[in-house]
Amino acid sequence: MTTARAVWITNPRTIELRSEVLRELAPNEVRLRAIASAISHGTEMLVYRGRVPRGTEFDLPTLRGSFDFPIKYGYASVGRVERVGASVTELLPGDLAFALHPHQNVYVLPESLVRRLPPELPAEHGLFFANMETALNAMLDEPIRLGECVVVFGQGIVGLLIGLLARRNGAARVVVVDRFERRRRLALAVGANAALEPGGDLGERLRELTAGRGADLVFEASGSPPALQAAIDAIAPSGTVVVCSWYGTTPVSLELGGHFHRGRVRVRGSQVGQLDPALAPRWDRARRSDAVLDLLTDLPLGGLISHRIPFEQAADAYRLVDDRAEETVQVVLTYPLS
């Protein structure tokens, strides 16, 4: 009998470590022991703060509980495979693997929900698998033409990765907008051409950086509703704003005046759960996953982790992200080896 410990959010802003007995392996299942897991500063913090709209259904089979609390939530865990069922074919004990699983020290999953990582990949880099999928999906939803100017609102992990991919995809200029100085400095260090604060004369500064045209493409990844208005205001005529954020229960108010209508501005949503149907003849989830593994190996990810906090201190980690977001980029929970 194996006992596991997991993070549960029992009420808004309340963390509890709970024990549970793991089931025996089915033939198609594997058991992993966690090395590290990443706290999502976007969706997961909406859950932690109790800001998920009522009636929202789970989109992952590994989640437990309810958005009305208590809930076991999280989707970025890297661990070592400890045991495999009799019919498992793609994984072996000792393999490094990624799973869309909540924060838990040891867990059992069907093989189909586990992704083997390259053995040479630093384990912590594997934590970016889910966010890299989100960023890549945004690129697939709205491709960048060579020489275009791209603006990214929000420099959390998804926004940082979008900026990295935008440069890789041929953007002539990448401008990022974030309220936190630490994130702006990091964005510049990994390749952004300019990093601006929101508010004030942001619109004027963006026009100066785009020769008066406005941005060809804007990605809104901040999770802040006012940023969506700023993104629409920053776009060039016939440009597109891609909304990567989920605002939860926070109302979103927009002024869709002459610039929006006469400029034929397009606003579209991007969500990692689905690929653009137009790509179906060529792209599926397996191909996207393969591309993510290549990007995890190629891109400079080590500097994106700002804090490593022991799993037993998970409540402190959540409070850090909630109360002192200006100090954080990616907060990671680390696990003992046994």
N, C-alpha and C positions, 0 to 999 in steps of 0.2 A: 504494500500500500504506500503510495507516494502522496505527501501533503504539499500543497502549493500555497503561496501567499500572493495576494493580488490587491491592487489599489481599487477602492470603491469610492465614488462620490456619493455620500449619503444624503446630503442637502446642499443647497447653494453654498459654495466656498467651504465645504466640510469634507475632509479626506479621512478615510479609515482603511487600515490594512486588515484584510480578512483572510482566514485560512479556509481551504477547501481540499477535499480528497479527490485526486484525479482518477478518472475512469481507466480501466484497463484498455490497452491498445486494441482497436479493431484491425483487421488485416490491412486496411488501406490507410492507416494512421501512423503518425510519427510523434515522438515526444522530444521537445526541445527544452534546453535550459538556457535562460536568458543571459546575455552578456550586457546588453544595454537596451534602453528604450527611450524614445524621444517624445517629449510633450509637445503637442500641436499648440502653437500660440494663437491659432485662429479658431477652427471649429471646436477643438477641445476646450478652449477657454470659454466659449459660449455655453458649453455643457456645464462646466465648472461653476459659471456664474448664474446658471438657471435661466438662460435666455434662448432656449430652443423652443420654437413654436409648438403649442399643444397639438397632439395628433401626428407629429413627425414620426415616421417609422424608421427602424434600423435599416441601414444599408450595408451592414457587414454581419455575417453569421457568427462572428466571434464575440459580439457584444452581448452583455447580459444585463437584466434589470429593466429599467424604464427611464425615459427622459424626465419623468415626474419624480425620480429618485426612489430608491438608490439605483446607481448605475455603475457598471464596470465598463469603462470607456478608454479607448486608445487604439492606435492603428500603426505603430511603427516600432517593431521589436526585432532585434537581431540576437540569435543564439546559436548554440551548437546542438546538432541532432544527437540525442542520447540513445534512443531505441527506435526501431522501425518495425512496422507490421509485416506479416508474411507476404503480402502482395505488393508492397512498396517496391518500385523499380528505379526511381530517379534519385533517391537519397540514401546515404549511408551514415552510420554512426560516425561522429566527428566532423561532418560537413558543417560549414558556416552557412546560415540560412536567414532569410528575412521572412517575417510573417505580419499580416495585418491583424495584430492581436493586442489587447489591452496590456497594461503594465502588470506583469506577473512573472515570478521567478522561474517557474517551470510549467509547461502546458502541453496539451495533446491536441493535435489538429489533423484533419485529412491531408494527405500528401498534396492534393490539388491546391491547398491554400498556403503552401510553403514554397518559397523560391530559393533554390540553392544559389549562393553567392560565390564568385570566383575566390579561390583560396588565398590569392595574393591581395585581395581587397582588404584594407583596414576595416575591422568590424564596425567601427563607428560610422564609416562612410556608407555602409549598408543602410543605416537609419534614414538616409535621405531618399530611399527608394520610392516611398509613397509620394512625397512632395515633388520628386523629379517627374513622376508620372503625371502629376497635376500640371506642372510647368510645361512638359512636353505636349500634353493634351491641348493646352492653350495655344502652343505654336502650331499644332495640327489644325486647330479650329480656325485660326486666322494667320496664314503664313506671311512672312516678311519679305518684301521685295528688296533686292540689292540696292543699297544706297538710301534707303528710307530712314526717317527719324522716328525712333520709338521712345515713348515715355512710359515709365512704370511707376504707379502710385503704390507705395507700401514696400518696405524692404525687410519684411520678415523673410522666412526661408523661401516661400514660394516666389515672392517678388524678387529676391536676390537671384534665384535660379532662372527666372524668366529673363532677367537682365543678362545673365551669362549666356543663355541660349540665343537671345536676340543678337548679340554680337557675333556669335558663332554662325547664325543664319544669314548674315549679310547686312545687318543694320549699319548705316554709316555713322549714326550717333545714337547713343543710349543715354537718356536723361532720367534720373530717378528722383522721386519725391518721398521724403519721410520726415517725420517730426523729431526723430531721435538722432543726435549727432553721431553716436557710435555706429549706427547702421549706415548712415550716409558715408562715413569714412570707410567702412568695410566695402560698400558698393564701389567706391572709387578704387579701392585696392584691388578688386577683382575685375575691373575693366570698364566701369561706367565712365562716360565722358564728363558728366556733370551731376551733381547731387544738390537738390534744393530743398528748402523748408517749405511746408505748405503755408497757405494764407498770405496776407500782405499783397505784394506785387507779383505773386507767382505767375499770373497770366502774362504780364509784361515780360518777365524774365524768360518764360518759355517761348514767347514770340521772338525775342532776341536770339535765342539759341537755335531757332528754326527758320531764320531769315524772313521772319514775318509770316510764314505760311501756317504755322501750327504743326502739331505732330501728325504724321501719317497714320500712326497706330498707337493707341493707348491701352495699357493693361491696368485695370483697377484691382489691386491685390492687397489693399490696406485693411479692409474690413470696416472702414469708416464711411458712413453714408455721405457726409459732405464731400468726400473725395470723389464720389461719382459725379457730382455736379462739376467739380473742378476738372475732371477728366473730359467731360463733354465740352466744357468751355475751351479746353486746350487743343481739341482736335481740329485738323484742317478740314475744309470742305470735302465732302465725300469720304472722309476718314471713318475709322471704326474704333469704337470703344469696346474692349472685351472685359466683361465683368467676371473676375475669378473669385470674388469675395462672396461669402454668405453672411448676411447681416442679422440673421436670427430674428428676434422680436423687435429689433430697433427699427422705427419707421424711417422710410427713405422719401424725402421730399425733393422734387426737382423742378427747376424753372426751364421749361422747354420752349424758349422763345425763338426769335428770328434766326439766330445762329444754328440752332438745331434743325429747324424746318427748311430754311432757305439753303443751308449748307448740306442738306441731305445726309446728316450725320446718322450713322448706324450704330446701334447698341446691341450687343449680343452676349449671351451668357455662355460660360464655359464650365463644364463640370466633369470631373474625371471618370464618373460612372459610365459615360457613354462616349464613344468616338464619333466624329463627324460622319453621318451616314454616307456622304459623298465619297468617303475614303474606303468604304467597305470592300470594293474589289481588290484593294491593295493592302489595307491595314486591318489588323485585328488586335486583340489584347496581347496575344503571344508576341507579335512583332513589336508592339509598343514596349513590352517588358524587356525584350532583347535589346532594344535601343536604349532603355534606361540603364541596363547593366553596362553598356559601353560608355554612357555618359558618366556614370559613377566612377568609372576607372579614369576617365580623361579629364574631368573638370576639377578645379582646385577647391575641394570641399573642407579640408581640415580646419581652416580658419573660421568656419561658420559656427562651430560649437563654442558657445561662450561660457557655459557652466556644466560641470559634471557633479552630480549630487547622488549620494548613496540611496538606493531604493528604500531603505528604512526611513529616510528623511523625506519621503515623497510630499508630505504636507508642506514642508518648507519650500520645496521646489515649486509647487503650485502657487504659493503665496508670493514667491519671488517674481514669477511671471505676471501675476495679477497686480501686485503693488509697485513693482520697480521695473516695469517693462523697458524703460530707457537704458537699463544696464544689460539687457539680455538680447541674444540673437536666437540661438538654439540651446535649450536646456535639456540635458540628458540625464536619465537615471541609470546608475551603474549597479551591477549585481555581483554578489560574491560568487566565486567559482564553484562552490558546492553548498 
